[in-house]
Amino acid sequence: METAQRVVHRSALFSRLLWGLVILALLLFGYTALRENLPQRLTHQWPWKIKLLDFQSATAAVIATVGAALARAQYARTVRPALGHFGRAMAGVAPNDQLAWTCHFFNGGQDVAVITEVNYWLTFTPSARAEGASDSTDWGTSREVAAAIETRGLTAREDFSLELLGAGHPIPPEGLMFLGWFAEPAMREVETIFVKVRVVDRVGDTHERVVDLLKGVNRSPRHPDPPPF
């Protein structure tokens, strides 16, 4: 279920409208070019008797709109977030001196990204499912997933923790966002948790990334992992 980053929505004002103007300019250019090359007797008949633009103006309209669209595309790549994640075993996060698997989300891009939506999908280990635990059937909130984990006799903020993230939370350029941690008792019950994060960038494009919080997890850590950076 883990996916690479993708664009799920383009800004209507700064993308679709702009490309609509490009198409309109091309249509006007085609009409003008065709009208300029028709015999004069046909230019007095419908619809060729309508003169919308001269050839120079139609050419300028195409150049201007295509140039604006390309400039927008280049700028969108510049401010595009680079969404990723990593996990490692850490000390000092879980209570009672437990080592915990910690999960971080980061934006490696050059501009801020603002969260619009965060959803979770939970799957239990085969042993937990054999004892009656039920995997997620749809995307849910962090509270819903935490409640499902607690049905296995685990306690939030003692055995695991999922950060409460919502719309409007900014991820600064080259900044980290903490997603949660899991102590060894939780990792015996939870197979994985997928997190779907959607963010909007400066030009209004919406990007999505689905990450696996327990990818590469050490379920029985004995010492902390070294810093990733």
Backbone bond lengths (Angstrom), bond angles and torsions (degrees), N, CA, C in turn:
res aa  C-N    CA-C-N  psi(-1)  N-CA   C-N-CA  omega(-1)  CA-C   N-CA-C  phi
1 M - - - 1.459 - - 1.530 111.80 -
2 E 1.334 116.20 -21.01 1.456 118.94 179.06 1.524 109.87 -61.98
3 T 1.317 117.20 137.54 1.460 120.81 -175.10 1.521 110.80 -130.21
4 A 1.313 114.35 158.20 1.462 120.20 171.54 1.520 109.33 -76.21
5 Q 1.310 115.71 161.71 1.462 119.93 178.56 1.523 110.47 -63.27
6 R 1.334 115.55 139.30 1.459 120.01 178.80 1.523 109.70 -146.50
7 V 1.316 115.67 157.54 1.465 121.63 175.98 1.526 107.71 -90.04
8 V 1.321 116.58 123.19 1.463 120.68 -178.76 1.524 112.24 -104.72
9 H 1.336 117.26 -12.42 1.472 119.63 179.18 1.519 109.43 -158.21
10 R 1.324 115.67 133.16 1.458 121.56 174.61 1.525 109.77 -100.18
11 S 1.298 115.76 146.76 1.459 120.57 177.74 1.524 110.11 -61.16
12 A 1.337 116.27 125.92 1.467 120.08 -179.21 1.525 111.16 -65.41
13 L 1.333 116.36 -39.45 1.461 119.88 -175.97 1.521 111.77 -74.42
14 F 1.317 117.17 -44.38 1.461 120.38 -171.94 1.527 113.73 -98.18
15 S 1.317 118.32 1.17 1.465 119.87 178.75 1.522 111.29 -129.90
16 R 1.325 117.71 -62.57 1.457 120.57 -175.58 1.526 111.73 -65.46
17 L 1.332 116.15 -43.67 1.466 118.83 178.87 1.519 110.84 -62.13
18 L 1.333 116.49 -40.56 1.460 120.45 -178.78 1.526 111.21 -63.50
19 W 1.330 116.44 -45.60 1.468 118.77 178.46 1.527 111.72 -69.48
20 G 1.326 117.49 -27.42 1.461 120.20 173.32 1.517 111.22 -64.44
21 L 1.339 116.36 -38.49 1.462 119.95 177.01 1.526 110.85 -67.68
22 V 1.334 117.17 -34.55 1.471 120.34 176.47 1.527 109.98 -61.85
23 I 1.324 116.42 -45.95 1.467 120.21 -179.93 1.524 110.38 -63.39
24 L 1.331 116.71 -41.97 1.467 120.03 178.91 1.525 110.90 -62.46
25 A 1.343 116.81 -42.22 1.465 120.20 179.26 1.522 111.16 -63.67
26 L 1.330 117.20 -38.75 1.464 120.52 178.94 1.533 110.78 -66.60
27 L 1.327 116.37 -39.06 1.462 119.55 177.77 1.529 110.75 -64.63
28 L 1.327 116.86 -43.21 1.462 120.52 177.84 1.528 110.83 -63.24
29 F 1.338 116.38 -39.60 1.459 120.25 178.74 1.530 110.56 -64.09
30 G 1.357 115.62 -43.74 1.465 118.76 179.06 1.517 112.15 -63.38
31 Y 1.343 116.37 -42.07 1.467 120.24 178.66 1.522 110.32 -63.36
32 T 1.336 116.38 -45.27 1.463 120.33 -177.67 1.519 111.27 -65.37
33 A 1.343 117.51 -43.24 1.463 121.18 -179.89 1.525 110.79 -62.76
34 L 1.335 116.00 -41.72 1.460 119.73 179.65 1.520 110.77 -67.32
35 R 1.329 117.68 -41.82 1.465 121.38 -178.48 1.521 110.99 -65.59
36 E 1.342 116.70 -37.66 1.461 120.58 -179.02 1.528 112.24 -66.00
37 N 1.324 117.05 -23.03 1.461 120.61 -176.77 1.533 113.25 -103.97
38 L 1.321 116.86 5.78 1.457 119.83 177.23 1.529 110.49 -81.82
39 P 1.327 117.67 153.45 1.475 119.97 172.10 1.524 109.75 -59.44
40 Q 1.315 116.46 148.18 1.463 120.95 -175.36 1.522 112.34 -60.71
41 R 1.342 117.80 -30.46 1.459 120.05 -178.18 1.533 111.36 -66.88
42 L 1.359 116.69 -26.78 1.466 119.33 -179.74 1.517 112.68 -81.48
43 T 1.327 117.50 -21.64 1.468 120.04 -178.20 1.524 112.09 -73.73
44 H 1.326 116.69 -4.73 1.469 120.02 175.64 1.519 111.31 -98.56
45 Q 1.360 116.36 5.18 1.462 120.84 -179.03 1.535 109.14 -111.76
46 W 1.343 113.50 157.32 1.463 119.97 178.04 1.529 109.84 -73.16
47 P 1.346 121.36 138.32 1.478 126.65 0.93 1.526 112.84 -95.65
48 W 1.370 115.85 6.78 1.460 117.54 -171.55 1.521 113.36 -75.57
49 K 1.334 117.16 -11.23 1.457 118.47 178.43 1.536 112.56 -73.06
50 I 1.357 115.37 -12.82 1.467 119.65 177.40 1.526 108.62 -84.18
51 K 1.315 116.68 120.64 1.458 121.49 177.41 1.525 108.52 -104.93
52 L 1.317 115.95 111.25 1.461 121.06 -177.42 1.527 111.58 -86.56
53 L 1.317 116.58 -52.13 1.458 122.65 179.91 1.516 109.33 -142.53
54 D 1.326 115.76 155.39 1.463 116.90 169.53 1.534 108.23 -81.23
55 F 1.333 116.35 169.67 1.465 120.61 -173.33 1.529 111.48 -62.03
56 Q 1.327 117.20 -39.17 1.466 120.83 -178.97 1.525 111.27 -65.35
57 S 1.305 116.98 -43.10 1.461 120.57 -179.96 1.533 111.54 -66.91
58 A 1.342 116.60 -39.42 1.463 120.05 178.84 1.525 110.79 -64.26
59 T 1.347 116.11 -40.48 1.464 119.72 177.89 1.527 110.91 -64.08
60 A 1.328 116.74 -42.45 1.463 120.98 179.00 1.528 111.31 -63.20
61 A 1.332 117.24 -36.89 1.459 120.59 179.33 1.520 111.22 -64.99
62 V 1.339 116.79 -40.90 1.470 120.40 178.27 1.522 110.44 -64.59
63 I 1.325 116.66 -47.35 1.467 120.22 -179.23 1.527 111.23 -60.66
64 A 1.337 116.57 -42.93 1.457 120.63 -177.45 1.529 111.74 -66.50
65 T 1.328 117.52 -46.00 1.461 119.62 -176.89 1.522 111.76 -71.85
66 V 1.332 118.51 -40.69 1.473 120.62 177.31 1.530 109.73 -64.41
67 G 1.337 116.28 -41.71 1.460 119.63 178.08 1.514 112.07 -61.52
68 A 1.336 116.96 -41.49 1.454 120.51 178.54 1.529 111.47 -65.69
69 A 1.334 116.71 -39.54 1.464 119.99 179.00 1.521 111.40 -65.38
70 L 1.330 117.16 -41.75 1.461 120.44 178.76 1.528 111.17 -67.36
71 A 1.333 116.47 -38.25 1.464 119.76 178.36 1.524 110.38 -64.86
72 R 1.325 116.50 -40.37 1.460 120.07 177.98 1.516 110.66 -63.50
73 A 1.344 117.39 -43.11 1.460 121.01 179.89 1.528 111.35 -62.72
74 Q 1.328 116.14 -40.81 1.461 119.74 178.94 1.524 110.97 -65.81
75 Y 1.328 117.04 -42.50 1.462 120.41 179.07 1.530 111.06 -65.80
76 A 1.344 116.14 -37.38 1.465 119.95 178.32 1.524 111.23 -61.89
77 R 1.329 117.44 -36.79 1.469 120.38 177.02 1.525 110.66 -69.01
78 T 1.330 116.91 -32.03 1.460 120.06 -179.37 1.521 111.39 -68.50
79 V 1.335 117.33 -41.41 1.470 120.93 -176.41 1.534 111.57 -94.72
80 R 1.320 117.90 2.91 1.459 121.13 -178.92 1.523 110.91 -62.97
81 P 1.337 118.44 128.54 1.463 119.52 176.93 1.526 110.87 -70.27
82 A 1.323 115.96 153.75 1.463 122.71 174.92 1.519 106.82 -116.27
83 L 1.317 117.00 96.13 1.454 122.86 -170.56 1.523 110.96 -90.68
84 G 1.319 116.10 131.06 1.455 121.02 178.67 1.515 110.35 -151.73
85 H 1.335 116.34 -177.74 1.459 120.21 179.40 1.517 109.30 -155.35
86 F 1.311 115.57 163.28 1.462 121.35 173.50 1.527 108.79 -154.86
87 G 1.326 115.89 158.58 1.452 121.72 176.99 1.515 110.02 -134.71
88 R 1.331 116.11 151.99 1.459 120.56 176.92 1.521 109.32 -160.26
89 A 1.333 115.84 157.38 1.456 121.71 176.79 1.525 109.36 -78.19
90 M 1.333 115.63 132.36 1.457 120.49 -177.26 1.523 110.28 -135.70
91 A 1.324 115.21 151.99 1.458 122.01 171.95 1.527 108.69 -101.43
92 G 1.333 115.58 158.56 1.451 120.01 175.85 1.506 114.78 81.79
93 V 1.321 117.90 9.65 1.467 121.14 178.81 1.528 110.43 -104.70
94 A 1.324 117.29 -50.72 1.459 122.38 178.59 1.529 109.84 -86.10
95 P 1.341 117.16 153.61 1.469 119.72 179.10 1.522 112.23 -71.27
96 N 1.326 115.69 168.57 1.471 123.78 176.03 1.527 112.53 61.01
97 D 1.344 116.11 32.05 1.468 121.56 175.96 1.523 113.35 59.75
98 Q 1.338 117.26 26.47 1.461 120.37 177.15 1.528 110.22 -77.52
99 L 1.317 116.05 144.31 1.449 119.66 167.46 1.525 108.54 -79.87
100 A 1.313 116.75 142.99 1.466 120.41 -177.20 1.519 109.89 -134.31
101 W 1.332 114.64 147.81 1.469 121.22 172.55 1.519 107.35 -83.84
102 T 1.320 117.05 115.34 1.462 121.70 -176.96 1.527 110.16 -104.32
103 C 1.308 116.55 146.66 1.464 122.64 -175.16 1.521 109.30 -124.05
104 H 1.316 115.96 130.93 1.456 121.81 -179.10 1.529 109.73 -127.80
105 F 1.307 115.17 145.23 1.464 123.67 174.22 1.522 106.75 -113.87
106 F 1.322 117.61 143.06 1.466 118.21 -178.29 1.524 110.95 -141.79
107 N 1.321 113.00 156.46 1.457 122.43 175.08 1.520 107.76 -112.97
108 G 1.325 116.44 107.35 1.456 120.76 -179.79 1.514 113.74 -88.94
109 G 1.341 117.40 7.35 1.459 120.92 -179.79 1.513 112.25 -79.75
110 Q 1.332 115.05 -178.46 1.458 121.63 -176.00 1.521 113.24 -97.99
111 D 1.333 117.24 3.29 1.462 119.85 -178.57 1.517 109.18 -141.15
112 V 1.324 115.59 162.34 1.453 121.33 -176.91 1.530 110.40 -70.31
113 A 1.326 115.67 147.62 1.459 122.51 172.71 1.524 107.42 -123.54
114 V 1.327 117.37 141.11 1.459 121.90 -176.72 1.524 108.79 -115.58
115 I 1.319 115.61 127.51 1.465 120.82 -178.25 1.531 110.02 -67.28
116 T 1.323 115.57 135.48 1.461 121.11 173.30 1.528 111.80 -110.95
117 E 1.353 116.27 -24.20 1.468 118.60 -176.78 1.525 109.21 -163.63
118 V 1.348 115.93 140.09 1.464 122.23 174.60 1.522 107.40 -134.53
119 N 1.342 116.83 127.00 1.460 122.12 179.61 1.528 109.95 -132.13
120 Y 1.340 115.39 156.28 1.463 121.38 -173.80 1.531 110.53 -128.88
121 W 1.346 113.96 149.69 1.468 121.49 176.47 1.524 107.64 -136.51
122 L 1.323 117.35 123.66 1.463 123.00 -172.96 1.521 111.41 -110.21
123 T 1.336 116.13 136.54 1.468 121.34 169.33 1.524 108.38 -129.88
124 F 1.336 116.34 138.58 1.454 122.36 179.52 1.527 110.82 -94.06
125 T 1.322 115.70 164.21 1.462 121.39 176.78 1.533 109.09 -69.15
126 P 1.341 117.32 158.69 1.476 119.10 178.36 1.525 113.34 -55.74
127 S 1.333 117.78 -37.80 1.466 119.50 179.56 1.521 111.45 -66.10
128 A 1.340 116.77 -38.62 1.464 119.58 178.21 1.526 111.02 -67.74
129 R 1.330 116.92 -39.54 1.473 119.55 178.33 1.523 110.66 -65.80
130 A 1.343 117.01 -34.34 1.466 120.12 178.43 1.525 111.62 -65.18
131 E 1.339 115.71 -24.56 1.463 120.39 179.08 1.525 112.18 -94.55
132 G 1.326 117.40 8.99 1.458 120.53 173.38 1.511 116.51 108.21
133 A 1.338 118.35 0.20 1.467 120.21 179.03 1.530 109.96 -68.80
134 S 1.322 116.31 144.05 1.466 121.49 -177.04 1.523 110.06 -116.09
135 D 1.342 115.04 129.29 1.466 120.06 175.95 1.523 110.48 -71.76
136 S 1.318 114.92 164.49 1.467 120.28 175.66 1.517 110.03 -64.43
137 T 1.318 116.18 146.08 1.458 121.83 174.11 1.530 111.33 -111.29
138 D 1.329 115.87 -6.13 1.459 121.40 178.76 1.525 107.72 -159.36
139 W 1.328 116.09 164.18 1.455 120.05 176.89 1.525 109.62 -66.85
140 G 1.345 115.23 139.76 1.449 120.34 -179.91 1.513 112.16 -136.91
141 T 1.327 116.43 -175.27 1.451 122.60 -179.78 1.526 110.19 -88.43
142 S 1.329 115.66 168.61 1.463 119.98 177.78 1.523 110.60 -63.45
143 R 1.327 117.66 -35.75 1.466 120.76 179.22 1.529 111.08 -65.34
144 E 1.327 116.83 -40.62 1.463 120.14 179.47 1.526 110.84 -65.79
145 V 1.328 116.77 -41.52 1.462 119.97 179.16 1.524 110.26 -67.63
146 A 1.331 117.59 -41.87 1.465 120.57 178.34 1.521 110.71 -60.99
147 A 1.330 116.68 -40.78 1.471 119.97 178.78 1.523 110.87 -63.80
148 A 1.340 117.32 -38.34 1.462 120.43 178.66 1.526 110.92 -66.28
149 I 1.317 117.71 -39.06 1.466 120.89 178.12 1.529 110.66 -66.35
150 E 1.312 117.52 -37.12 1.457 121.12 -179.40 1.525 112.89 -66.57
151 T 1.342 117.46 -19.97 1.469 119.36 175.69 1.513 111.71 -66.67
152 R 1.330 117.37 -13.37 1.465 121.82 177.89 1.528 111.54 -92.04
153 G 1.323 116.77 15.26 1.451 120.81 178.12 1.520 114.09 82.04
154 L 1.311 116.95 13.71 1.459 121.63 178.60 1.519 109.89 -96.18
155 T 1.339 116.00 159.13 1.458 120.93 -176.56 1.516 109.90 -122.59
156 A 1.347 115.29 129.06 1.457 120.06 177.86 1.524 109.66 -62.68
157 R 1.329 115.57 139.94 1.459 125.30 -179.74 1.527 113.75 70.23
158 E 1.321 115.99 3.91 1.460 120.27 169.95 1.522 110.87 -118.02
159 D 1.344 116.40 -42.13 1.453 121.30 178.89 1.524 112.65 -108.44
160 F 1.311 116.61 -20.94 1.459 121.13 -179.24 1.520 108.10 -163.29
161 S 1.316 116.37 167.80 1.458 121.40 174.65 1.514 109.02 -155.96
162 L 1.329 115.93 135.37 1.463 122.61 173.75 1.525 107.63 -119.27
163 E 1.319 116.44 124.71 1.459 120.37 -178.56 1.530 110.50 -67.27
164 L 1.318 115.64 142.83 1.463 121.34 177.13 1.523 108.02 -88.11
165 L 1.312 115.51 105.12 1.465 121.91 -178.32 1.525 108.69 -116.41
166 G 1.307 116.02 142.67 1.449 119.37 -179.27 1.508 112.55 -143.56
167 A 1.322 115.08 -179.52 1.463 121.26 -179.66 1.520 110.22 -60.21
168 G 1.321 115.33 139.38 1.449 121.32 178.49 1.513 114.31 97.75
169 H 1.331 117.12 -9.20 1.474 119.63 179.82 1.530 108.85 -74.50
170 P 1.335 118.68 121.51 1.468 120.32 -178.49 1.526 112.05 -85.54
171 I 1.331 115.61 145.36 1.463 121.60 170.19 1.519 106.12 -113.83
172 P 1.317 118.70 107.78 1.464 120.51 -175.41 1.515 111.87 -66.78
173 P 1.327 118.13 162.07 1.464 120.20 177.55 1.523 110.37 -60.12
174 E 1.343 115.11 134.01 1.460 122.64 -178.21 1.524 110.85 54.69
175 G 1.348 115.69 35.94 1.457 121.20 -178.76 1.515 111.94 -112.28
176 L 1.344 115.51 157.32 1.458 123.17 -179.77 1.520 110.54 -103.65
177 M 1.332 115.52 152.37 1.457 122.37 173.73 1.522 107.47 -133.82
178 F 1.323 117.33 124.30 1.459 122.18 -178.07 1.524 109.83 -78.40
179 L 1.344 117.26 129.32 1.461 121.09 -178.36 1.522 113.02 -101.87
180 G 1.335 117.57 -32.57 1.460 118.62 179.68 1.519 111.71 159.50
181 W 1.340 115.59 178.16 1.462 121.16 177.89 1.525 109.53 -142.76
182 F 1.340 114.89 157.98 1.463 122.02 -178.66 1.522 108.88 -138.48
183 A 1.337 116.38 122.59 1.453 121.56 174.11 1.531 108.88 -83.19
184 E 1.326 116.08 171.50 1.465 120.80 -173.96 1.531 113.12 -57.94
185 P 1.350 120.85 -40.61 1.476 118.81 177.62 1.523 112.91 -59.02
186 A 1.335 117.54 -37.96 1.465 120.27 179.32 1.519 111.16 -69.71
187 M 1.330 116.53 -36.63 1.462 118.84 -177.81 1.522 112.52 -71.97
188 R 1.338 117.65 -17.12 1.467 120.19 173.86 1.525 111.62 -75.95
189 E 1.340 116.67 -20.58 1.459 121.17 -177.59 1.530 113.29 -103.27
190 V 1.310 116.61 -34.71 1.470 121.51 -173.54 1.522 109.61 -98.24
191 E 1.333 116.46 123.74 1.463 121.27 176.29 1.519 110.29 -75.70
192 T 1.324 115.31 -52.22 1.464 119.89 176.88 1.516 110.27 -164.47
193 I 1.316 114.61 161.68 1.463 121.93 172.38 1.528 107.08 -130.80
194 F 1.310 115.68 120.01 1.455 120.81 174.77 1.525 108.29 -91.19
195 V 1.318 115.47 138.13 1.459 121.17 178.01 1.525 108.44 -121.99
196 K 1.322 116.39 125.06 1.462 122.09 177.57 1.523 108.02 -103.95
197 V 1.327 115.04 114.89 1.463 120.90 -177.53 1.524 108.93 -112.23
198 R 1.319 115.60 129.19 1.471 121.06 173.88 1.520 108.87 -116.13
199 V 1.319 115.26 133.36 1.465 120.58 179.71 1.525 108.66 -131.86
200 V 1.330 115.07 155.69 1.462 120.76 175.56 1.517 108.00 -114.82
201 D 1.326 116.86 139.17 1.460 120.35 -178.96 1.531 110.32 -98.34
202 R 1.320 115.93 -173.55 1.462 121.29 -173.10 1.528 112.74 -65.37
203 V 1.340 118.33 -28.17 1.467 120.30 -178.76 1.529 112.31 -93.01
204 G 1.335 116.62 4.83 1.456 119.81 175.32 1.505 115.60 90.75
205 D 1.342 118.79 5.81 1.458 121.61 176.75 1.534 109.17 -81.28
206 T 1.336 116.43 141.94 1.460 122.00 179.91 1.522 109.63 -103.59
207 H 1.335 116.02 126.62 1.463 123.04 -179.08 1.525 109.18 -113.17
208 E 1.333 115.77 148.38 1.465 120.97 -178.67 1.519 110.09 -131.42
209 R 1.317 115.78 141.60 1.463 122.01 174.76 1.519 108.05 -142.51
210 V 1.338 116.98 131.35 1.460 122.83 174.35 1.523 107.53 -107.05
211 V 1.345 116.08 124.32 1.466 120.87 -177.72 1.522 109.81 -121.23
212 D 1.315 115.18 154.77 1.458 123.62 178.16 1.522 107.79 -103.42
213 L 1.337 117.67 110.06 1.452 120.82 -174.45 1.529 112.82 -64.23
214 L 1.314 116.99 -28.96 1.463 120.08 -176.11 1.527 112.17 -106.87
215 K 1.315 116.85 23.17 1.455 119.88 176.75 1.524 109.66 -68.72
216 G 1.328 116.29 126.34 1.454 120.67 -179.87 1.512 113.96 72.44
217 V 1.337 117.56 20.14 1.456 121.49 -173.03 1.529 111.64 -67.60
218 N 1.318 116.13 143.88 1.465 123.99 168.43 1.522 106.13 -98.05
219 R 1.332 117.27 104.24 1.459 120.74 -171.93 1.531 113.02 -78.76
220 S 1.291 117.38 -12.53 1.467 120.66 176.50 1.527 108.97 -132.87
221 P 1.326 117.83 67.06 1.467 120.14 -176.64 1.526 111.64 -67.99
222 R 1.317 115.68 140.57 1.461 121.13 178.36 1.515 112.24 -115.09
223 H 1.330 116.29 -14.54 1.465 120.22 176.25 1.521 107.91 -154.72
224 P 1.317 117.00 154.29 1.474 119.37 -179.59 1.525 112.07 -66.14
225 D 1.320 115.07 149.81 1.466 120.41 174.89 1.530 109.08 -80.47
226 P 1.331 117.27 154.57 1.469 119.97 177.38 1.527 110.59 -69.49
227 P 1.339 117.73 158.04 1.467 120.48 178.04 1.531 110.82 -58.32
228 P 1.341 117.59 143.92 1.471 120.14 -176.60 1.522 112.58 -76.86
229 F 1.323 118.19 -22.10 1.459 120.66 -175.61 1.526 109.33 -123.30
